[in-house]
Amino acid sequence: MEEQGGVFRSFVDGVRLFLRGFVTYARNPRMVLLGLIPAVISGALFVAAFIGWVNVVVDVAGWLTPFADGWSAGPQEAVRGAVAIALLALGGLLGVLTFTAVTLFVGDPFYEKISEWVEERHGGVPNAVDVPWWRSLWHSLLDSSRLIAFGVLIGIPLFIFGFVPIVGQIVVPVLAALFGGWRLALELVGSAFYRRGLRLPDRRAALRTNRPRAIGFGVAVFCCCLIPLGAVLIMPAAVAGATLLARQSLGQPTGGPLPGGQPTGGQPTGGQPTGGQSSVG
């Protein structure tokens, strides 16, 4: 029971990190404006893609149901209408699962500045790795592609199980939030880890040290992304919160800088975990 209470407290701590990131970000109008640019660009791309999908979904539904070609008009329209609705729902789900990765890729330089500002506020990154922008962009693309693939592989089975009575209405939404939350946490800490010369395997290793906290943070972001335009509005704040999550996962302070730029709390200031390191170089 005590262990379960610890898991719950860690989960709540993750949610609080997201709220701290939101407050930190919202207090800086310049960062608010900077953070909205990539989300608006990605949002416009996804809206255009979804509108295009709406225009062809009826034809795709017909192509997927050749067995209904000889049916009378009523049953044929009912079956193909249901398939079209399911395809639209699937498109929306895939959009939610991939929006973050695409937005992070588009907005990499913008979010990098936000993350750097949060790092400086809480003591900075001693011995930060200076990675050329083109190499950072390439590694970001590779890691985002892996995470998108992971999201699609998880999202499609969950979508299918969503049609199972009871399980689809109770279990699937919870699993979707937990899997989606973990994936979002892995994505959003990317900038902070690249700054320390660390890649995706290092992110997984560091976040696993307190998985409930990482999932709590990610679930909070995931739920906000389900709100219309929620992802556009909260993504920069999520990056700020993820920077705090990364610092805590690597044993670095998040309580703010002391005079002279020294971090608080006497915690380790090294930017590398004790094991499992891999350089972006």
Disulfide bonds with the S-S distance in Angstrom:
none
